C-alpha cells in the first residue's frame, strides 16, 4: 500500500483507484435500479398488472444471488480490473434489451439478466482491500460502497426527469438506454486507468478454485448450511413465477428448475468436498485457518441490511406515490432520500468500525436498524410528508451504516479469499431482497416492514457468536517493502 495520505480530493495512487471503483459501482446501481422510479410509466406503456410489476422487482435481484458468488471466485482468480470492466460492458446489453422491450416476457427476461450487474459490488471490495491499509479499510470500503449505492438514489432522482425531457410515452426508453450507454463507456475507462494492486504488491489468489476453502469439519458443515438459503431463494422465485404465482412459467418448467437447482447443489457439494479434502484427510496448517462462523454472522447481517435496502429501494417510489398521492417525478425524488443517506451513512459505518471495533459497532447499528424499520412501519397518509421522509432517512442511516460495518470486517477474515467471502456475504443481501420482496407481494406494507425489523432482531443475537477479527494483513509500501500490520 502507498504512504499517500487519505485525501478525498486526491485523484492519484490509491485514491484514484477508490474513486474510479466507486464510480463503476455507482453506474452498476444506476443500471440495476433504473426501472424502479419509472415503473408506473412503464406499466402504463406496456399494460402491466400490479402482480407483473412486483414480479419484475423480484426478478431484478434474483440473478445477483448466484452472480455474486461466481463473480467473487472469478475476481479472486483473474483480478478486479478485468472482471469489473467485462461486467460493465456485458451488462449494458440487457439494459438495451429492456429499453426496447414491448411485452412483459421481454421485460422480465431483460430484468432478470440485468440482475447480474449487481455482482459488481463484490469486485470493488477486493480492489479496495488491495490498495488500502487495515487502519483505513473501513472508511475506504464505506466510501466505495456508500457512494456507489448512491446510484439508486441518483436513478430515482434523475431518470424520471430525463424521461419527461424526452417526452411522449416512450421517454422512459431513452432514460433506460442512456444508463446502458454509461455502463458500456465506463467499462473502457476503468480498464485503462486502474491496476489490481499497487506497484510491488502481490495479488494473492486462492490455492484451489471452484469453492470456498474452510478450516475444519464443523466449518464445512456450516458452509453447506449457509449455501441452502441461496438455493431455496431461487426455488422461491421459481414458485413465484409458477401458475400458483404470476403464471409466467408452466408447472413442468418450474419442476425442471427445481431439479436443476438440486443438481447444481449436489455438484456444488461435491466440488466443495474436493476443494476441502485437507479438512477430512489431515490438519489444516495454523496460518491457513480462519473461523467460518465469522462469515456466517456477516451473511445474516447483510441479509437484513442490504437485503432490506434493495427491497425498499425497489418499492419505495410506488409506496410514496400511493400513500401521499404524488406524481412520478415527485415520488422518485422523495424516495431517493432513503438511498441518499448512503453518501454519509455507509462511510460512517466503516469509520465507526475502524474506531470502535467491528463487533461493538455492528451490535449498536443492528439494534438501531430494527427500531428504525419499526418506526417506518407506522407511516401512513396521516403523517406529514416531511416527517415521513425524516423517519425513512433515520432508518436508512442504520441500514447503510450497518452495511459499511459489515464490509469493514469482510476483508479482514481471510485475505486471499476476500472475493469469495464478499461474494457470499453480498449474495445474502440479494437473498434478503428476494425474500423481503416476496413477502411484500403477499402482505401489507406495514407487515413487510415488521418482517424486516424481526430479521434485524435475529441478526442482533447472532452477533454474540462473532469474534472481533484478529491477525495481520501484509502491506506493501512504494519501495516494495512488505510489513505485517495487525488488524486487531
KOLZAKE-45896 format. One record per residue (C-alpha): y, x, z. Coordinates in steps of 0.02 Angstrom, whole numbers, plus 50000, padded with zeros to 5 digits. Each point is the difference from the previous one (the first is absolute). Layout:
N
BATOR, py, px, pz
BATOR, Y, X, Z
...
This chain:
488
BATOR, py, px, pz
BATOR, 50000, 50000, 50000
BATOR, 50176, 50060, 49971
BATOR, 50128, 50050, 50131
BATOR, 50128, 49888, 49920
BATOR, 50087, 49882, 50121
BATOR, 49961, 49815, 49997
BATOR, 50153, 49935, 49909
BATOR, 49994, 49830, 49917
BATOR, 50140, 50051, 49882
BATOR, 49905, 50150, 49933
BATOR, 49908, 49987, 49835
BATOR, 49904, 50163, 49995
BATOR, 49837, 50065, 50068
BATOR, 49907, 49882, 50115
BATOR, 50144, 49875, 49999
BATOR, 49992, 49984, 49811
BATOR, 49815, 49963, 50010
BATOR, 50028, 49870, 50136
BATOR, 50141, 49914, 49904
BATOR, 49903, 49994, 49837
BATOR, 49846, 49937, 50093
BATOR, 50091, 49857, 50086
BATOR, 50080, 49955, 49833
BATOR, 49827, 49992, 49922
BATOR, 49939, 49892, 50143
BATOR, 50157, 49892, 49987
BATOR, 49962, 49964, 49817
BATOR, 49819, 49956, 50040
BATOR, 50062, 49870, 50123
BATOR, 50127, 49930, 49878
BATOR, 49860, 49978, 49873
BATOR, 49875, 49937, 50129
BATOR, 50115, 49863, 50065
BATOR, 50102, 49962, 49846
BATOR, 49928, 49823, 49988
BATOR, 50031, 49941, 50180
BATOR, 50187, 49964, 49984
BATOR, 49976, 49923, 49827
BATOR, 49845, 49897, 50039
BATOR, 50086, 49829, 49998
BATOR, 50076, 50035, 49829
BATOR, 49835, 50070, 49935
BATOR, 49911, 49845, 50065
BATOR, 50121, 49884, 49909
BATOR, 49989, 50103, 49840
BATOR, 49809, 50005, 49993
BATOR, 49966, 49837, 50092
BATOR, 49909, 50072, 50152
BATOR, 49937, 49896, 50146
BATOR, 50031, 50046, 50182
BATOR, 49818, 50055, 50016
BATOR, 50016, 50113, 49848
BATOR, 50159, 50078, 50070
BATOR, 49913, 50043, 50164
BATOR, 49852, 50069, 49901
BATOR, 50116, 50118, 49905
BATOR, 50070, 50061, 50166
BATOR, 49824, 50041, 50061
BATOR, 49948, 50081, 49836
BATOR, 50154, 50110, 50010
BATOR, 49930, 50093, 50150
BATOR, 49811, 49987, 49968
BATOR, 49965, 50150, 49888
BATOR, 50101, 50114, 50112
BATOR, 49858, 49995, 50128
BATOR, 49876, 50103, 49898
BATOR, 50142, 50086, 49906
BATOR, 50069, 50084, 50156
BATOR, 49829, 50066, 50050
BATOR, 49968, 50065, 49823
BATOR, 50174, 50073, 49978
BATOR, 49986, 50085, 50170
BATOR, 49843, 50093, 49944
BATOR, 50073, 50040, 49828
BATOR, 50161, 50065, 50078
BATOR, 49906, 50117, 50118
BATOR, 49901, 50064, 49850
BATOR, 50132, 50017, 49862
BATOR, 50166, 50007, 50094
BATOR, 50140, 49873, 50023
BATOR, 50110, 50060, 49856
BATOR, 49879, 49955, 49862
BATOR, 49930, 49845, 50084
BATOR, 50171, 49922, 50039
BATOR, 50064, 50031, 49824
BATOR, 49844, 49925, 49921
BATOR, 50005, 49848, 50114
BATOR, 50182, 49961, 49958
BATOR, 49967, 50014, 49815
BATOR, 49840, 49897, 49993
BATOR, 50063, 49861, 50113
BATOR, 50147, 49965, 49886
BATOR, 49873, 49922, 49881
BATOR, 49949, 49848, 50108
BATOR, 50184, 49981, 50044
BATOR, 50040, 49975, 49815
BATOR, 49847, 49886, 49988
BATOR, 50070, 49888, 50136
BATOR, 50171, 49996, 49917
BATOR, 49927, 49927, 49840
BATOR, 49867, 49888, 50081
BATOR, 50000, 49817, 49949
BATOR, 49859, 49926, 50106
BATOR, 49940, 50005, 50180
BATOR, 49845, 50099, 49948
BATOR, 50104, 50134, 49914
BATOR, 50119, 50013, 50148
BATOR, 49854, 50007, 50122
BATOR, 49916, 50144, 49907
BATOR, 50163, 50097, 49987
BATOR, 50043, 49968, 50183
BATOR, 49827, 50058, 50053
BATOR, 50018, 50163, 49901
BATOR, 50177, 50031, 50062
BATOR, 49927, 50008, 50175
BATOR, 49935, 50174, 49957
BATOR, 50177, 50068, 50009
BATOR, 50001, 49961, 50186
BATOR, 49888, 50153, 50021
BATOR, 50149, 50112, 49963
BATOR, 50047, 50005, 50183
BATOR, 49845, 50103, 50042
BATOR, 50045, 50136, 49876
BATOR, 50171, 50033, 50074
BATOR, 49929, 50009, 50177
BATOR, 49897, 50152, 49946
BATOR, 50145, 50075, 49902
BATOR, 50123, 49988, 50146
BATOR, 49871, 50068, 50123
BATOR, 49982, 50155, 49891
BATOR, 50186, 50037, 50002
BATOR, 50058, 49961, 50178
BATOR, 49956, 50081, 50168
BATOR, 49918, 49897, 50137
BATOR, 50159, 49985, 50103
BATOR, 50089, 49915, 49852
BATOR, 49851, 49905, 49930
BATOR, 50030, 49833, 50085
BATOR, 50180, 49988, 49939
BATOR, 49956, 50064, 49825
BATOR, 49855, 49879, 49978
BATOR, 50109, 49862, 50072
BATOR, 50139, 50032, 49875
BATOR, 49873, 50008, 49859
BATOR, 49917, 49838, 50052
BATOR, 50156, 49907, 50056
BATOR, 50112, 50040, 49853
BATOR, 49855, 49968, 49883
BATOR, 49957, 49834, 50081
BATOR, 50180, 49950, 49974
BATOR, 49950, 49975, 49819
BATOR, 49939, 49825, 50044
BATOR, 50172, 49958, 50073
BATOR, 50085, 50074, 49847
BATOR, 49889, 49893, 49889
BATOR, 50038, 49843, 50101
BATOR, 50186, 50038, 49996
BATOR, 50023, 50055, 49820
BATOR, 49868, 49923, 49887
BATOR, 50059, 49818, 50015
BATOR, 50175, 50058, 49952
BATOR, 49931, 50100, 49853
BATOR, 49899, 49849, 49943
BATOR, 50154, 49890, 50009
BATOR, 50102, 50131, 49905
BATOR, 49879, 49990, 49854
BATOR, 50009, 49811, 50011
BATOR, 49883, 49867, 49936
BATOR, 49826, 49953, 50064
BATOR, 49932, 50172, 49949
BATOR, 50125, 50104, 50097
BATOR, 49864, 50042, 50126
BATOR, 49898, 50085, 49864
BATOR, 50138, 50127, 49966
BATOR, 50020, 50034, 50186
BATOR, 49813, 50031, 50021
BATOR, 49991, 50106, 49842
BATOR, 50144, 50108, 50060
BATOR, 49902, 50049, 50156
BATOR, 49854, 50055, 49890
BATOR, 50117, 50110, 49899
BATOR, 50066, 50080, 50160
BATOR, 49822, 50043, 50052
BATOR, 49957, 50076, 49832
BATOR, 50156, 50109, 49992
BATOR, 49985, 50063, 50179
BATOR, 49820, 50053, 49970
BATOR, 50068, 50142, 49891
BATOR, 50144, 50040, 50118
BATOR, 49881, 50022, 50146
BATOR, 49873, 50104, 49905
BATOR, 50127, 50129, 49941
BATOR, 50097, 50017, 50164
BATOR, 49876, 50021, 50144
BATOR, 49856, 50112, 50051
BATOR, 49855, 49956, 50115
BATOR, 50043, 50133, 50129
BATOR, 50139, 50125, 50041
BATOR, 49987, 50172, 49923
BATOR, 49866, 50102, 50089
BATOR, 49915, 49850, 50079
BATOR, 49819, 49951, 49970
BATOR, 49953, 49824, 49950
BATOR, 49848, 49961, 50106
BATOR, 49869, 49888, 49919
BATOR, 49853, 49905, 50076
BATOR, 49839, 50100, 49998
BATOR, 49906, 49852, 49929
BATOR, 50061, 49859, 49888
BATOR, 49951, 49817, 49996
BATOR, 50016, 49947, 50182
BATOR, 50089, 50042, 50161
BATOR, 49927, 50136, 50109
BATOR, 49967, 49962, 50184
BATOR, 49946, 50106, 50148
BATOR, 49863, 49904, 50091
BATOR, 49869, 49864, 49981
BATOR, 50107, 49881, 50101
BATOR, 50149, 50034, 49885
BATOR, 49888, 49967, 49850
BATOR, 49953, 49828, 50069
BATOR, 50183, 49962, 50039
BATOR, 50052, 50054, 49824
BATOR, 49876, 49879, 49921
BATOR, 50055, 49860, 50117
BATOR, 50181, 50030, 49950
BATOR, 49953, 49990, 49816
BATOR, 49928, 49824, 50020
BATOR, 50168, 49906, 50015
BATOR, 50057, 50076, 49836
BATOR, 49850, 49931, 49907
BATOR, 50008, 49836, 50096
BATOR, 50182, 49978, 49950
BATOR, 49957, 50021, 49816
BATOR, 49862, 49871, 50027
BATOR, 50129, 49885, 50079
BATOR, 50109, 50020, 49847
BATOR, 49854, 49955, 49887
BATOR, 49970, 49843, 50105
BATOR, 50184, 49957, 49984
BATOR, 49983, 50004, 49810
BATOR, 49839, 49897, 50001
BATOR, 49987, 49812, 49970
BATOR, 50018, 49981, 50189
BATOR, 50172, 50081, 49984
BATOR, 50110, 49997, 49845
BATOR, 49852, 49983, 49880
BATOR, 50053, 50151, 49896
BATOR, 49822, 50069, 49997
BATOR, 49833, 49909, 49984
BATOR, 49868, 50003, 50137
BATOR, 49892, 50117, 49895
BATOR, 50143, 50122, 49977
BATOR, 50040, 49998, 50186
BATOR, 49816, 50027, 50046
BATOR, 49999, 50146, 49877
BATOR, 50150, 50074, 50089
BATOR, 49912, 49983, 50168
BATOR, 49848, 50093, 49931
BATOR, 50111, 50134, 49924
BATOR, 50089, 50027, 50166
BATOR, 49834, 50015, 50089
BATOR, 49939, 50127, 49871
BATOR, 50160, 50101, 50017
BATOR, 49987, 49998, 50189
BATOR, 49819, 50060, 49991
BATOR, 50052, 50141, 49882
BATOR, 50145, 50042, 50114
BATOR, 49881, 50008, 50148
BATOR, 49882, 50120, 49911
BATOR, 50144, 50109, 49940
BATOR, 50071, 50008, 50176
BATOR, 49829, 50051, 50067
BATOR, 49989, 50137, 49867
BATOR, 50173, 50069, 50039
BATOR, 49963, 50000, 50188
BATOR, 49826, 50077, 49999
BATOR, 50054, 50130, 50125
BATOR, 50026, 49862, 50128
BATOR, 49815, 49956, 49993
BATOR, 49923, 50171, 49966
BATOR, 50104, 50114, 50111
BATOR, 50156, 50019, 50103
BATOR, 50173, 49995, 49922
BATOR, 50098, 50160, 50040
BATOR, 50130, 49970, 50136
BATOR, 50148, 50045, 49891
BATOR, 49945, 49868, 49872
BATOR, 49987, 49857, 50125
BATOR, 50120, 49855, 50024
BATOR, 49987, 49830, 50084
BATOR, 49981, 49859, 49874
BATOR, 50050, 49874, 50133
BATOR, 50177, 50065, 49971
BATOR, 49990, 49939, 49820
BATOR, 49922, 49834, 50053
BATOR, 50142, 49961, 50121
BATOR, 50132, 50043, 49870
BATOR, 49908, 49888, 49876
BATOR, 50012, 49852, 50119
BATOR, 50185, 50032, 50033
BATOR, 50041, 50013, 49815
BATOR, 49906, 49837, 49972
BATOR, 50129, 49914, 50110
BATOR, 50155, 50099, 49952
BATOR, 49995, 50032, 49814
BATOR, 49879, 49857, 49969
BATOR, 50124, 49877, 50074
BATOR, 50145, 50080, 49907
BATOR, 49914, 49979, 49831
BATOR, 49957, 49820, 50040
BATOR, 50172, 49955, 50067
BATOR, 50094, 50087, 49858
BATOR, 49894, 49899, 49878
BATOR, 50035, 49830, 50079
BATOR, 50171, 50021, 50081
BATOR, 50113, 49960, 49849
BATOR, 49909, 49835, 49972
BATOR, 49998, 49965, 50188
BATOR, 50188, 50022, 50017
BATOR, 50032, 49899, 49842
BATOR, 49899, 49853, 50067
BATOR, 50056, 50010, 50183
BATOR, 50187, 50019, 49969
BATOR, 50012, 49923, 49825
BATOR, 50060, 50160, 49916
BATOR, 50005, 50046, 49816
BATOR, 49891, 50136, 49923
BATOR, 50130, 50139, 50009
BATOR, 50058, 49951, 50175
BATOR, 49822, 49990, 50068
BATOR, 49957, 50169, 49924
BATOR, 50153, 50082, 50079
BATOR, 49968, 49921, 50170
BATOR, 49815, 50044, 49997
BATOR, 50043, 50180, 49956
BATOR, 50067, 50017, 50179
BATOR, 49820, 50021, 50059
BATOR, 49961, 50147, 49886
BATOR, 50178, 50067, 50013
BATOR, 49960, 50061, 50176
BATOR, 49880, 50127, 49924
BATOR, 50145, 50117, 49966
BATOR, 50024, 50029, 50186
BATOR, 49846, 49931, 50088
BATOR, 49860, 50100, 49922
BATOR, 50089, 50169, 50017
BATOR, 50048, 49943, 50176
BATOR, 49818, 49970, 50043
BATOR, 49956, 50173, 49936
BATOR, 50143, 50079, 50100
BATOR, 49947, 49910, 50159
BATOR, 49822, 50057, 49971
BATOR, 50054, 50182, 49977
BATOR, 50106, 49991, 50158
BATOR, 49900, 49895, 50123
BATOR, 49820, 50016, 49940
BATOR, 49893, 49904, 49876
BATOR, 49905, 49888, 50121
BATOR, 50144, 49951, 50115
BATOR, 50111, 49954, 49852
BATOR, 49863, 49895, 49920
BATOR, 49968, 49904, 50163
BATOR, 50183, 49951, 50016
BATOR, 50024, 49955, 49816
BATOR, 49839, 49900, 49987
BATOR, 50050, 49895, 50151
BATOR, 50169, 49970, 49920
BATOR, 49915, 49951, 49837
BATOR, 49899, 49864, 50087
BATOR, 50153, 49929, 50086
BATOR, 50101, 50012, 49839
BATOR, 49881, 49893, 49899
BATOR, 49988, 49875, 50142
BATOR, 50189, 49983, 49986
BATOR, 49997, 49982, 49810
BATOR, 49871, 49860, 50019
BATOR, 50133, 49897, 50090
BATOR, 50120, 49999, 49850
BATOR, 50029, 49831, 49918
BATOR, 50139, 49908, 49908
BATOR, 50091, 49966, 50164
BATOR, 50038, 50185, 50019
BATOR, 50161, 50069, 49932
BATOR, 49965, 50112, 49850
BATOR, 50085, 50154, 50077
BATOR, 49895, 49983, 50159
BATOR, 49841, 49982, 49896
BATOR, 50044, 50157, 49902
BATOR, 50034, 50095, 50163
BATOR, 49830, 49947, 50069
BATOR, 49912, 50056, 49841
BATOR, 50089, 50168, 50002
BATOR, 49957, 50028, 50184
BATOR, 49817, 49965, 49964
BATOR, 50002, 50113, 49847
BATOR, 50068, 50144, 50105
BATOR, 49841, 50004, 50104
BATOR, 49888, 49971, 49848
BATOR, 50072, 50143, 49899
BATOR, 50027, 50119, 50146
BATOR, 49817, 49972, 50039
BATOR, 49955, 50048, 49821
BATOR, 50103, 50159, 50018
BATOR, 49914, 50043, 50164
BATOR, 49827, 49971, 49925
BATOR, 50031, 50119, 49857
BATOR, 50081, 50127, 50114
BATOR, 49825, 50017, 50073
BATOR, 49894, 49989, 49842
BATOR, 50034, 50176, 49931
BATOR, 49962, 50078, 50170
BATOR, 49819, 49943, 50013
BATOR, 49915, 50110, 49869
BATOR, 50111, 50093, 49876
BATOR, 49883, 50017, 49851
BATOR, 49949, 49816, 50015
BATOR, 50178, 49935, 50010
BATOR, 49991, 49909, 49833
BATOR, 49837, 49914, 50045
BATOR, 50058, 49952, 50175
BATOR, 50165, 49937, 49930
BATOR, 49903, 49907, 49867
BATOR, 49888, 49910, 50124
BATOR, 50142, 49961, 50120
BATOR, 50108, 49943, 49856
BATOR, 49859, 49892, 49934
BATOR, 49992, 49914, 50168
BATOR, 50181, 49949, 49973
BATOR, 49943, 49910, 49844
BATOR, 49849, 49926, 50089
BATOR, 50126, 49928, 50121
BATOR, 50110, 49936, 49859
BATOR, 49857, 49909, 49913
BATOR, 49940, 49929, 50165
BATOR, 50173, 49941, 50053
BATOR, 50042, 49928, 49829
BATOR, 49833, 49908, 49999
BATOR, 50044, 49930, 50171
BATOR, 50172, 49953, 49931
BATOR, 49918, 49902, 49859
BATOR, 49899, 49898, 50126
BATOR, 50112, 49968, 50151
BATOR, 50180, 49962, 50045
BATOR, 50131, 50137, 49992
BATOR, 50017, 49998, 50190
BATOR, 49812, 50025, 50022
BATOR, 50009, 50141, 49871
BATOR, 50124, 50096, 50109
BATOR, 49898, 49965, 50157
BATOR, 49845, 50076, 49919
BATOR, 50097, 50159, 49961
BATOR, 50063, 50008, 50180
BATOR, 49821, 49982, 50063
BATOR, 49942, 50144, 49890
BATOR, 50137, 50109, 50075
BATOR, 49938, 49959, 50176
BATOR, 49826, 50057, 49948
BATOR, 50074, 50160, 49927
BATOR, 50092, 50033, 50163
BATOR, 49836, 50002, 50098
BATOR, 49912, 50113, 49873
BATOR, 50134, 50131, 50034
BATOR, 49922, 50036, 50169
BATOR, 49855, 50079, 49904
BATOR, 50117, 50118, 49907
BATOR, 50032, 50179, 50057
BATOR, 50163, 50091, 49965
BATOR, 49971, 50109, 49844
BATOR, 49967, 50182, 50047
BATOR, 49968, 50162, 49910
BATOR, 50095, 50106, 49874
BATOR, 50068, 49991, 49824
BATOR, 50020, 50153, 49891
BATOR, 50182, 50024, 49949
BATOR, 50051, 50121, 49861
BATOR, 50175, 50074, 49991
BATOR, 50096, 50061, 49847
BATOR, 49915, 50171, 50011
BATOR, 49826, 49925, 49998
BATOR, 49970, 50039, 50184
BATOR, 49881, 49876, 50082
BATOR, 50032, 49939, 50177
BATOR, 49898, 49876, 50104
BATOR, 50116, 49868, 50075
BATOR, 49940, 49887, 50141
BATOR, 50014, 49814, 49967
BATOR, 49968, 49955, 50183
